[in-house]
Amino acid sequence: MTHNQMNRREFMRTSAGAAALGSASQATLLSPGLLAATPRAVPPSDRVRFASIGTGVEGCTILRAALACPGTEIVAACDLYDGRLTAAKEYAKKEIVTTKDYRAILDRQDVDAVLVATPDHWHAKITQDACDAGKDVYCEKPMSHTVEQGFAMVDAMQKHNRIVQVGSQCRSSIVYAKAKEIFESGALGQVTAIEACIDRNDASGAWVYPIPPDASETTIDWERFLGDTPKRPFDPIRFFRWRCFRDYGEGLPGDLYVHMLTGIHYVTGTNAPPLRAASVGGLFRWTENRDVPDMIWTLFEYPSFRLSLRCNLNNESPGMACWYGTKGTLEIKNDVLTFAPQNTEPQPEGYSILGWPEKLRKEYLEQWRKEHPVPLPGKSPLTQSAETFQAAPSYDYQVDHMNNFMESVRSRRPAVEDAVYGNNTSIACHMANASYFKKTMAVWDGAARNIRT
Ligand SMILES: NC(=O)c1ccc[n+]([C@@H]2O[C@H](COP(=O)([O-])OP(=O)(O)OC[C@H]3O[C@@H](n4cnc5c(N)ncnc54)[C@H](O)[C@@H]3O)[C@@H](O)[C@H]2O)c1
C-alpha cells in the first residue's frame, strides 16, 4: 500500500505501521490529508507532456517522479553528454526525442512543460527562454546563480504568465506540512531561535564523483556547458563535479542550505530574504579541484527569529532542523518530526531566595503556593509528553512536489514554490556566500534588490 492509498483521515494511528518504524516505534503515521494535492485520475485531455533539460542525476530522479504522477507523459530529453541521453531513455522507459540543444525542446509543439535540471549557471537563461516559448517550468534549486538572475526569472514567470515551480521538494513534504501545522497552532509559543544542519563525511557527499570512462569532447558538448562562464579547455572534473566551482554552482549554500531554508520559510510562513547573514567556514579537507568551502556556518537574522545553518563535509550526522519556542521544541531529524512541550508550569523562585533569611523564604513560598494552587491531575503541562510523527517508509516527497507542479500546470494556480518563493531562498544562499567570501556581514537591501557587504 502506498501512502496515497492510505486512509485520508488526518492521522492514522496504526500499531502495525508504527512497529515498522523501528526506532520511532511510537510515531504517528502521517497521512496524505495534509498534502496540497494528491495524485488523482487524470483524463487524457489533461495530460501534461513533459521534457527534461539537463538529465543527469537529478534529471533522472525527476523523470522517475514524473512517471509516478498520473497524466504525465515524457516526450523528450536534452543533455550535453551522450551517456545521459541514453540514461534519459532508460528512465523514460521508451524511445523519446533527445537533443543537446535545449532550444530544440522549446520549439516543440508537443511539449507543455520542461524540467530545468542543469548546473545552476544555466537555470536562469533556460527558464527565461522556456517562459518566453510558452512552456511551464520546473526549475531545480537553487533557482538562481546570482541575485540579478533571480529577479529576471520572476519577471519572466509574471510577464509570460507561466507556472514556474522550484525544486526544493520539502516544500511539498507531508512532514514539513505537519511541522507547519504545529507551528501555526501556537503550541511552540514564541519561536526566536531555529537551527538546522546537513553534514556528510564521504567523497560522494563532498561531490567527488567518479568520471564516466567515455567522457570526452566527442561525447560532451563542452563549449555549451561553459555558456557565459570563463572559457577553459575541456575539463571533465569541472563538468561532472561542477558543484565544487563557483562558476557553475553556489557551493554548500546553493546545494544544501537551500533545502533547509525552503522548509524553514514554509513552516514559519516566511516569503522574504533574511535581513542579514554572517558566515564563517573554511576549506579544510577536500582541498583539490575546488574553490568553495567544505564547511560553512551561517547566522541569519529574520525579523522575528534568528537562524543558524551549518553544512560540514567532514563529519556525518543526521540532517536536522529545530525550532525553539517558549512553549515547546519542534525537531525534524531524518524525516522524523518530534514536538516536545516545555514545562511552562509556574514555579516558585528557588534560586535567588537562597540568600534570604529563612523566615522570609518560608513566607514567600507559602504566599506563592496560595496564589498558585496545585493544578488538577491531567491539567499540568508537565503531564504532556513528546509526540512523534513520521511518514510511511515508502513516502516520496519528490513525487508529491512533482504532482503539485502538474496540478498547477493543469489548474493554472500558482505553484506551491513559485519563482518569488524560490528567489527569496536563493537570495539567502547568495547572502551566506557573500558574507563568507567577503569576510563581512551581508545585508539585504530590498529597495535596491542587492546584497550590501
Ligand atoms: N532537489 C534536489 O534534491 C536536488 C538533488 C540534486 C540536484 N539538484 C539540482 O539539480 C540540478 C542538476 O544537478 P545534478 O546533480 O543532476 O547534476 P548533474 O551534473 O548530474 O547533471 C546536470 C546535467 O546538466 C547537463 N547540462 C549542463 N548544461 C546544460 C545545458 N545548457 N543544456 C542541457 N543540459 C545541460 C549536463 O550535461 C549534466 O548531465 C542542480 O541545479 C542541482 O542543484 C536538486
The ligand as an ORCA input file, in Angstrom:
! r2SCAN-3c Opt
* xyz 0 1
  N      16.062     18.831     -5.431
  C      17.056     18.037     -5.119
  O      17.025     17.277     -4.156
  C      18.281     18.043     -5.987
  C      19.199     16.994     -5.890
  C      20.304     17.027     -6.724
  C      20.491     18.078     -7.608
  N      19.591     19.079     -7.655
  C      19.785     20.202     -8.592
  O      19.590     19.722     -9.906
  C      20.483     20.369    -10.804
  C      21.312     19.314    -11.522
  O      22.079     18.607    -10.563
  P      22.610     17.131    -10.879
  O      23.072     16.561     -9.609
  O      21.598     16.398    -11.657
  O      23.872     17.463    -11.805
  P      24.465     16.534    -12.940
  O      25.818     17.042    -13.223
  O      24.295     15.103    -12.553
  O      23.503     16.798    -14.183
  C      23.450     18.038    -14.811
  C      23.275     17.774    -16.300
  O      23.009     19.008    -16.947
  C      23.544     18.918    -18.244
  N      23.692     20.272    -18.800
  C      24.598     21.226    -18.471
  N      24.370     22.353    -19.178
  C      23.313     22.081    -19.996
  C      22.631     22.819    -20.978
  N      22.977     24.080    -21.289
  N      21.610     22.225    -21.621
  C      21.244     20.942    -21.352
  N      21.864     20.192    -20.416
  C      22.889     20.758    -19.750
  C      24.839     18.190    -18.076
  O      25.219     17.565    -19.265
  C      24.526     17.217    -16.945
  O      24.271     15.921    -17.441
  C      21.283     21.343     -9.955
  O      20.714     22.613    -10.008
  C      21.186     20.783     -8.569
  O      21.324     21.760     -7.553
  C      18.493     19.068     -6.884
*
